[in-house]
């Protein structure tokens, strides 16, 4: 009898232990399920939004030495607390997963050599920096205006007073100032070249020479233009004993005013001589299918540190 009593108690004890184990296991399973669900489908963060329609350039007042405020800024490279969050083609509205007060930096972006595939921050425009209070599910609109870094515009030609370009011995014609009030001029006065059957080649270069930096130091040529011919842009590299011609870019025709940022670095670094200085040159060969060629220039700038 005593043996039967012990066996019955052991059996009851085992049943209670199994129930406890099953109870604990069920709790563990529930906890793991909740944790795994949270990992698979975490709570979605609500972003705040920034909208930038365009970026302007100021060259008024203190900045008048930089010439025209004409620009072709196409992109905004945006940083929050010095962390890049993206490059956005303008106009743009984009989400940011920050809230509260943060430093927002906008760096103007361009198409290098006018090519969409070579978008880059323009290294000569100062960034726009602002402190913003970012609020979830709200849109903050920015209207950035930037200017050039000091002393980076080394040469500018706006054709308002005189012309700092001269024709070469090979040129059939000259570059002249447009007439006052000419509706085709870009701003005030522009430079214009005419080619026809008897004058079919134009070439000019800067009167002054420039000691351009080499290696990785950026050097750009900016220009507004309107033309029914291609324009070849290049450099003459000059040493004490020789001159080397460096072709850079053929600019396609445009029947409306356009602006381009031309990177000169590759040409500067591929020279085979040890140049003391450089001249910028422009060249146009009349096409056989164009009876009267008209090439307009404005706001040419040579920019480097």
C-alpha positions, -999 to 999 in steps of 0.1 A, spaced: 0 0 0 28 24 9 45 17 -24 12 25 -43 9 58 -23 45 68 -33 39 59 -69 7 80 -70 25 110 -55 54 107 -79 29 105 -108 11 136 -95 44 155 -91 55 147 -126 21 159 -140 25 192 -121 61 196 -134 50 189 -169 23 215 -166 48 240 -153 72 233 -181 45 236 -207 33 269 -191 68 283 -192 74 272 -227 42 288 -239 53 321 -223 87 318 -240 70 311 -274 47 341 -270 76 364 -261 97 352 -290 68 357 -314 62 392 -302 100 400 -305 103 385 -340 72 404 -352 87 436 -340 119 428 -359 101 419 -391 77 448 -390 92 475 -368 73 507 -361 76 529 -391 94 563 -386 75 594 -397 98 617 -417 99 654 -420 103 669 -454 125 696 -471 115 713 -503 139 732 -525 126 748 -557 159 763 -569 192 777 -558 201 813 -567 235 831 -570 241 865 -556 268 888 -572 254 921 -560 270 947 -538 300 933 -521 300 904 -546 299 926 -577 335 916 -586 322 882 -595 302 895 -625 268 882 -636 246 861 -613 237 839 -643 240 803 -633 228 768 -642 225 750 -609 206 718 -615 210 699 -582 211 703 -545 236 681 -525 221 681 -490 238 673 -457 224 672 -422 249 676 -394 276 671 -420 261 637 -431 252 635 -468 216 625 -472 215 627 -510 218 647 -542 185 659 -556 176 673 -590 157 705 -586 129 712 -579 128 685 -552 108 675 -520 126 649 -500 121 631 -466 146 632 -438 145 610 -407 156 636 -383 136 658 -359 145 687 -337 171 713 -344 198 703 -369 223 720 -392 213 717 -428 239 723 -455 230 727 -492 258 726 -518 249 736 -554 254 710 -581 260 713 -618 263 692 -649 301 692 -657 306 700 -694 268 701 -698 266 663 -695 238 648 -673 260 618 -664 287 640 -648 268 658 -621 289 672 -593 291 698 -566 304 731 -581 335 737 -560 334 775 -563 300 783 -549 299 787 -511 274 763 -495 241 774 -480 240 766 -442 210 770 -420 198 757 -386 163 741 -389 138 727 -365 126 695 -382 91 684 -374 76 650 -382 52 650 -411 57 687 -420 74 704 -450 100 731 -447 107 751 -478 142 765 -484 152 793 -508 190 790 -509 211 818 -523 249 813 -527 279 832 -540 314 825 -551 342 817 -527 364 848 -524 390 855 -550 381 826 -572 369 844 -603 403 852 -619 390 865 -653 356 876 -664 344 890 -698 309 904 -699 314 926 -730 302 957 -712 334 978 -714 360 967 -740 368 931 -749 396 911 -733 398 886 -762 419 891 -794 416 873 -828 445 851 -838 464 854 -871 443 825 -884 409 842 -879 389 856 -908 368 878 -887 365 895 -853 344 894 -822 326 926 -815 302 941 -790 265 939 -798 246 971 -804 229 989 -776 194 975 -771 200 944 -792 172 920 -782 195 891 -788 221 902 -762 220 882 -730 226 910 -704 233 945 -715 259 938 -742 272 905 -755 300 895 -778 290 885 -813 308 868 -843 294 866 -878 306 840 -904 296 837 -941 309 823 -974 339 847 -974 347 847 -937 343 811 -926 367 807 -897 369 824 -863 395 820 -836 403 842 -806 422 838 -773 425 857 -741 447 888 -742 462 879 -708 478 846 -699 470 827 -667 491 805 -644 466 777 -639 470 752 -611 477 716 -620 471 682 -604 437 679 -587 431 716 -582 398 724 -599 397 749 -628 365 758 -646 355 780 -675 319 793 -673 301 808 -703 267 819 -716 263 813 -753 238 812 -782 250 799 -815 240 781 -847 275 766 -849 296 744 -827 321 762 -806 355 746 -798 369 756 -764 406 749 -756 438 761 -741 472 771 -754 499 759 -729 529 782 -732 565 776 -722 595 797 -729 603 777 -760 570 763 -774 532 764 -773 509 734 -771 473 734 -783 449 715 -760 414 710 -773 388 705 -746 352 705 -757 330 711 -787 299 730 -775 268 721 -796 246 747 -812 218 762 -792 191 785 -806 184 799 -770 208 812 -745 225 785 -725 251 783 -698 279 757 -694 306 749 -668 337 734 -685 362 715 -665 397 724 -677 416 700 -654 421 671 -678 435 694 -705 458 712 -680 472 679 -667 477 662 -701 501 689 -715 534 673 -726 554 705 -719 561 723 -687 540 754 -693 546 787 -676 510 799 -684 479 793 -705 456 812 -728 420 802 -732 409 800 -769 376 798 -788 372 785 -823 344 782 -848 345 767 -883 315 776 -905 293 746 -915 285 741 -952 248 738 -944 246 772 -925 245 802 -948 251 828 -921 266 818 -888 260 839 -857 278 831 -825 270 850 -793 291 849 -761 285 864 -726 297 862 -690 328 842 -696 346 834 -663 378 816 -655 374 803 -620 400 786 -598 417 789 -563 
